[in-house]
Amino acid sequence: MEYIENNYLKIGVLEHGAELAVVYDKINERDVLWNADKAYWARHAPVLFPIVGKLKNNEYIYNGLKYSLGQHGFARDLDFKVTERSNNQIKHLLASSIKTKEHYPFDFEFKVNHILDNKTVKILWEITNTGDSDMYFSVGGHPAFNVPVLGTNTRKSDYYLYLEKDRSTALTYKLLEKDQGTVNDDLEYVVEDDKGYVRVSEELFENDALIFDDCKLQKACICHPDKKPYVTIEAKGFPAFGIWSPPLKNAPFICLEPWYGRADGSKSDGDFRHKHLVQKLESGKTFETSYSIVIA
């Protein structure tokens, strides 16, 4: 684990998966990031690459060949190398290998940079196509935050989500099909909110993740019972966003997940080039994006 800190926060990042594993709020003297208790979910904030979510039947076709790839891809389960470390940032690198090309036939370099700036953790991704042809991929974040965060004095159901939206339109989301883990694109549901606030309940996640497409959600907060936010995800430009907590387990955390990509739709034809929200990157080019975790 590599640590960096300032007057407000201390963060720790693992080489395994380049995963953010600690966000400690020094002002309020509390851990904000989930502790990966395997009784509920044994991860903190995995990086999702080269896919987000599940493929239909856990497989895809590219150039006439069939490949298998598990949910959220392989980056979260591989060791990265630390390439840079300073007082305010830690940069990790994962490069394609014989092992990765068994499941993903592209040459790449994937850099994950965690930058600490006052009360903000910025997560910057740089993906470079080091191959000779176009590369297709998805990438996403999956950070989990403690809910409740005020100890034994509050329950998860006392807290709120705040979902920033265009006030002129209803905020809609889609759900996963339980048997396949694919998205039912034929059905949309309207978020039942009060001026953007949604009371947390176990029923909210009874059908697994809430999936927001088409750049509908790019800022989301978890709020104390008085509706004051203590953690905010800012993900400007991200085409998709997920909100998840393990269904009906009363798990003491909620994930706020900015994505460039999404699980396959139930009607997917399996061609990787047609995958919903898949990103296309030309040979020699670099894709760069970032999102921020803001602690209040």
Backbone torsions as a table, in degrees:
resi	resn	phi	psi	omega
1	MET	NA	131.7	174.0
2	GLU	-103.9	133.1	-178.4
3	TYR	-116.8	145.3	166.5
4	ILE	-139.8	155.4	-179.2
5	GLU	-154.9	162.1	172.5
6	ASN	-135.7	-159.8	-177.9
7	ASN	-71.5	-15.5	-173.2
8	TYR	-110.5	-39.8	-172.0
9	LEU	-134.7	152.7	166.8
10	LYS	-125.2	128.8	179.1
11	ILE	-124.1	152.5	175.7
12	GLY	-130.5	138.7	-178.4
13	VAL	-127.5	130.4	179.1
14	LEU	-84.1	148.6	170.4
15	GLU	-70.2	-31.9	178.9
16	HIS	-72.0	110.6	-179.9
17	GLY	76.0	3.8	-173.5
18	ALA	47.4	44.0	-170.7
19	GLU	-93.1	126.3	170.7
20	LEU	-62.7	123.0	-172.8
21	ALA	-120.9	-16.0	179.7
22	VAL	-139.5	129.3	163.7
23	VAL	-132.9	103.2	-177.4
24	TYR	-105.9	122.7	178.9
25	ASP	-85.0	103.7	-175.1
26	LYS	-72.4	-28.5	-179.3
27	ILE	-68.9	-45.6	-178.9
28	ASN	-96.4	-0.2	176.7
29	GLU	53.9	58.1	179.5
30	ARG	-154.1	151.7	172.4
31	ASP	-80.7	132.1	178.8
32	VAL	-99.8	-35.2	-178.2
33	LEU	-83.4	143.9	-179.9
34	TRP	-60.3	145.4	-173.3
35	ASN	-89.5	5.3	176.8
36	ALA	65.5	33.5	175.0
37	ASP	-61.9	117.4	-173.9
38	LYS	-67.7	-12.1	175.8
39	ALA	-64.1	-23.8	178.5
40	TYR	-117.1	-53.6	-177.4
41	TRP	-166.4	118.7	-169.0
42	ALA	-89.1	39.5	176.4
43	ARG	-138.9	161.0	178.8
44	HIS	-104.5	-59.7	-175.4
45	ALA	-157.2	65.6	-175.0
46	PRO	-64.3	148.7	174.5
47	VAL	-91.6	128.8	-175.6
48	LEU	-100.0	115.6	-179.0
49	PHE	-167.0	140.1	5.5
50	PRO	-93.4	12.0	172.6
51	ILE	-133.3	161.5	172.8
52	VAL	-116.7	131.1	-179.2
53	GLY	76.1	-159.1	-176.3
54	LYS	-103.3	149.0	167.4
55	LEU	-85.8	150.1	173.6
56	LYS	-61.8	122.0	-177.0
57	ASN	62.2	18.1	178.4
58	ASN	58.0	32.4	179.9
59	GLU	-149.7	162.2	177.0
60	TYR	-148.7	167.0	179.8
61	ILE	-119.5	133.1	174.6
62	TYR	-140.5	126.1	-177.7
63	ASN	52.3	39.8	174.7
64	GLY	81.9	-3.1	-179.7
65	LEU	-107.1	146.9	-178.4
66	LYS	-101.4	135.1	179.2
67	TYR	-127.2	149.2	174.2
68	SER	-107.1	143.6	-178.7
69	LEU	-155.7	126.0	-177.3
70	GLY	-75.5	171.6	-178.2
71	GLN	-52.5	133.0	176.2
72	HIS	67.2	7.1	175.7
73	GLY	79.1	-166.1	-170.2
74	PHE	-109.3	-13.1	-173.0
75	ALA	-59.1	-36.6	-177.3
76	ARG	-67.1	-15.7	-176.9
77	ASP	-109.8	9.7	-179.6
78	LEU	-116.8	157.1	177.6
79	ASP	-86.2	130.7	173.5
80	PHE	-94.7	166.8	174.5
81	LYS	-109.7	137.4	173.7
82	VAL	-74.4	122.6	-179.1
83	THR	-110.7	-15.9	-179.0
84	GLU	-158.5	139.3	176.9
85	ARG	-147.4	132.8	176.0
86	SER	-141.1	-170.3	-178.5
87	ASN	-66.0	-22.2	-175.4
88	ASN	-128.0	6.2	178.5
89	GLN	-153.6	153.4	175.2
90	ILE	-133.4	124.7	-178.9
91	LYS	-116.1	133.0	178.6
92	HIS	-119.1	155.9	-179.3
93	LEU	-133.5	136.2	168.7
94	LEU	-126.0	129.1	178.1
95	ALA	-115.5	152.3	178.2
96	SER	-61.0	155.8	-176.9
97	SER	-150.3	176.9	175.2
98	ILE	-58.6	-38.2	-179.0
99	LYS	-65.7	-46.1	-178.6
100	THR	-68.0	-32.0	-176.2
101	LYS	-75.7	-9.1	171.4
102	GLU	-66.6	-27.7	-176.3
103	HIS	-116.7	-13.8	-173.4
104	TYR	-151.7	104.0	-165.7
105	PRO	-83.9	42.8	-177.0
106	PHE	-127.9	147.4	174.0
107	ASP	-93.3	133.0	-174.9
108	PHE	-155.1	162.6	163.2
109	GLU	-125.5	131.1	-177.0
110	PHE	-122.4	113.7	180.0
111	LYS	-107.4	132.4	177.8
112	VAL	-119.9	119.5	-176.5
113	ASN	-118.5	123.5	174.6
114	HIS	-103.6	121.2	-174.9
115	ILE	-119.4	129.3	-179.3
116	LEU	-103.0	124.4	-178.8
117	ASP	-139.9	101.3	-176.1
118	ASN	54.2	-115.8	-177.9
119	LYS	-98.8	19.2	-176.7
120	THR	-121.3	136.5	170.0
121	VAL	-108.3	116.4	178.2
122	LYS	-99.8	129.7	178.1
123	ILE	-110.2	113.8	-176.5
124	LEU	-111.1	129.2	177.5
125	TRP	-112.5	134.5	172.8
126	GLU	-126.4	119.1	-179.3
127	ILE	-118.7	119.5	-177.9
128	THR	-112.6	131.3	175.2
129	ASN	-83.3	104.5	-179.4
130	THR	-94.9	7.4	179.3
131	GLY	-93.0	-173.5	-175.1
132	ASP	-99.6	-4.4	-178.1
133	SER	-133.8	175.0	179.7
134	ASP	-59.0	147.0	-179.7
135	MET	-119.3	141.4	179.4
136	TYR	-120.1	137.6	-176.2
137	PHE	-163.1	166.6	166.1
138	SER	-130.8	158.5	178.6
139	VAL	-150.0	145.2	-178.2
140	GLY	-161.2	165.6	175.5
141	GLY	-107.9	157.2	-176.5
142	HIS	-144.9	46.0	-177.0
143	PRO	-72.6	139.5	-179.1
144	ALA	-113.5	136.0	-174.8
145	PHE	-123.7	142.4	-177.3
146	ASN	-63.4	127.1	174.0
147	VAL	-143.3	107.3	11.5
148	PRO	-80.6	164.8	178.4
149	VAL	-118.1	-6.0	-176.6
150	LEU	-99.4	23.9	178.3
151	GLY	76.6	-149.2	-173.5
152	THR	-82.0	-0.3	-177.5
153	ASN	-79.9	-13.9	-178.8
154	THR	-133.9	161.4	176.0
155	ARG	-111.7	160.9	178.2
156	LYS	-55.4	-38.8	-177.1
157	SER	-72.5	-4.0	175.2
158	ASP	-84.1	-11.4	-171.6
159	TYR	-95.6	168.9	-178.4
160	TYR	-130.6	152.5	162.2
161	LEU	-98.5	144.7	169.2
162	TYR	-118.8	120.9	-176.4
163	LEU	-113.9	110.8	-178.2
164	GLU	-76.4	127.8	-175.9
165	LYS	-141.9	168.9	171.4
166	ASP	-72.6	117.5	-174.9
167	ARG	-62.9	-16.0	-176.2
168	SER	-83.0	-11.5	-177.3
169	THR	-131.7	155.9	175.0
170	ALA	-75.4	145.6	177.1
171	LEU	-89.9	121.0	-176.6
172	THR	-116.7	156.2	-179.6
173	TYR	-142.0	166.8	177.4
174	LYS	-119.9	166.8	-178.3
175	LEU	-125.4	161.4	175.8
176	LEU	-85.9	148.5	171.8
177	GLU	-81.8	126.0	-170.5
178	LYS	-61.6	-33.5	-175.5
179	ASP	-77.6	-31.1	-173.8
180	GLN	-111.6	-25.4	-173.3
181	GLY	77.5	10.3	175.7
182	THR	-92.6	164.7	-176.4
183	VAL	-91.6	133.0	173.1
184	ASN	-85.3	100.1	-176.4
185	ASP	-80.0	-3.8	179.9
186	ASP	-85.0	-14.3	-176.7
187	LEU	-123.2	133.5	173.7
188	GLU	-126.2	148.8	-178.3
189	TYR	-124.6	147.3	-178.3
190	VAL	-94.1	132.1	176.4
191	VAL	-68.1	126.3	176.8
192	GLU	-88.6	97.7	-174.3
193	ASP	-124.6	165.0	174.9
194	ASP	-120.2	95.3	-177.5
195	LYS	55.9	38.9	177.6
196	GLY	95.9	-14.0	-178.4
197	TYR	-91.1	137.5	178.8
198	VAL	-128.3	122.7	178.8
199	ARG	-70.0	132.5	179.0
200	VAL	-73.5	133.5	176.6
201	SER	-149.2	158.9	176.4
202	GLU	-64.4	-33.0	-179.7
203	GLU	-64.9	-25.3	-178.9
204	LEU	-59.3	-32.2	-176.1
205	PHE	-113.6	19.6	-176.2
206	GLU	-65.3	-21.8	175.9
207	ASN	-108.0	28.6	177.9
208	ASP	78.2	-143.8	-171.0
209	ALA	-72.4	151.1	167.7
210	LEU	-95.2	127.6	-172.8
211	ILE	-117.5	121.5	-178.7
212	PHE	-109.3	120.9	-178.8
213	ASP	-100.9	173.2	165.6
214	ASP	59.0	39.0	176.9
215	CYS	57.8	25.8	-176.7
216	LYS	-71.4	-27.4	-177.2
217	LEU	-133.5	117.7	-178.5
218	GLN	-129.5	2.0	174.9
219	LYS	-149.4	127.4	-179.0
220	ALA	-143.7	146.6	-178.0
221	CYS	-128.8	153.1	165.2
222	ILE	-107.5	130.2	-170.6
223	CYS	-119.8	148.4	172.2
224	HIS	-62.1	168.9	176.6
225	PRO	-56.5	-24.0	176.5
226	ASP	-87.0	8.1	176.6
227	LYS	75.2	10.9	174.3
228	LYS	-85.3	127.8	-176.8
229	PRO	-71.4	143.4	171.9
230	TYR	-116.6	-13.1	171.9
231	VAL	-147.1	135.9	-178.8
232	THR	-132.0	135.3	171.0
233	ILE	-102.9	124.6	174.9
234	GLU	-112.6	121.0	-172.2
235	ALA	-139.7	60.2	-178.3
236	LYS	-62.1	130.8	177.9
237	GLY	90.6	-10.9	-179.7
238	PHE	-72.7	129.4	-175.2
239	PRO	-77.3	-15.0	-178.2
240	ALA	-144.5	159.4	-177.4
241	PHE	-151.9	138.0	177.0
242	GLY	-121.5	147.9	172.9
243	ILE	-128.5	128.2	-170.9
244	TRP	-148.0	144.9	164.5
245	SER	-146.5	145.1	-176.5
246	PRO	-52.6	127.2	-173.9
247	PRO	-58.7	125.9	168.9
248	LEU	55.6	34.3	177.2
249	LYS	-113.5	-2.0	-174.8
250	ASN	51.7	39.3	179.0
251	ALA	-66.6	134.4	-173.8
252	PRO	-83.6	47.7	175.4
253	PHE	-159.0	161.4	174.2
254	ILE	-135.8	137.4	176.9
255	CYS	-97.8	132.8	172.1
256	LEU	-113.5	115.7	-162.6
257	GLU	-125.6	104.3	175.0
258	PRO	-83.9	133.3	-172.3
259	TRP	-132.6	141.3	159.9
260	TYR	-105.7	79.4	-175.2
261	GLY	138.8	-179.1	-175.0
262	ARG	-171.1	164.2	174.7
263	ALA	-59.9	152.8	175.8
264	ASP	-56.5	147.9	167.8
265	GLY	-75.2	158.2	-178.1
266	SER	-64.6	-19.5	179.9
267	LYS	-100.5	15.3	-179.3
268	SER	-56.7	140.2	177.9
269	ASP	-89.3	-0.1	176.2
270	GLY	86.5	-12.6	178.9
271	ASP	-74.2	121.1	-174.9
272	PHE	-59.6	-32.0	-179.5
273	ARG	-69.1	-19.5	-179.4
274	HIS	-99.5	1.3	-176.1
275	LYS	-57.7	139.5	-177.6
276	HIS	-59.2	124.3	178.4
277	LEU	64.3	17.9	177.6
278	VAL	-62.9	143.4	179.3
279	GLN	-97.8	138.6	179.3
280	LYS	-111.7	128.8	-176.5
281	LEU	-129.0	124.6	-178.6
282	GLU	-72.5	157.9	178.8
283	SER	-54.8	132.5	177.7
284	GLY	81.1	-7.2	-177.4
285	LYS	-90.8	159.5	178.3
286	THR	-122.7	131.2	172.8
287	PHE	-95.9	131.6	-178.4
288	GLU	-134.8	132.1	175.8
289	THR	-154.8	168.8	-179.7
290	SER	-155.7	156.3	169.3
291	TYR	-134.4	166.2	-175.0
292	SER	-127.7	143.7	171.0
293	ILE	-108.5	116.3	-177.4
294	VAL	-109.5	123.6	-178.6
295	ILE	-102.1	129.9	-179.6
296	ALA	-105.7	NA	NA
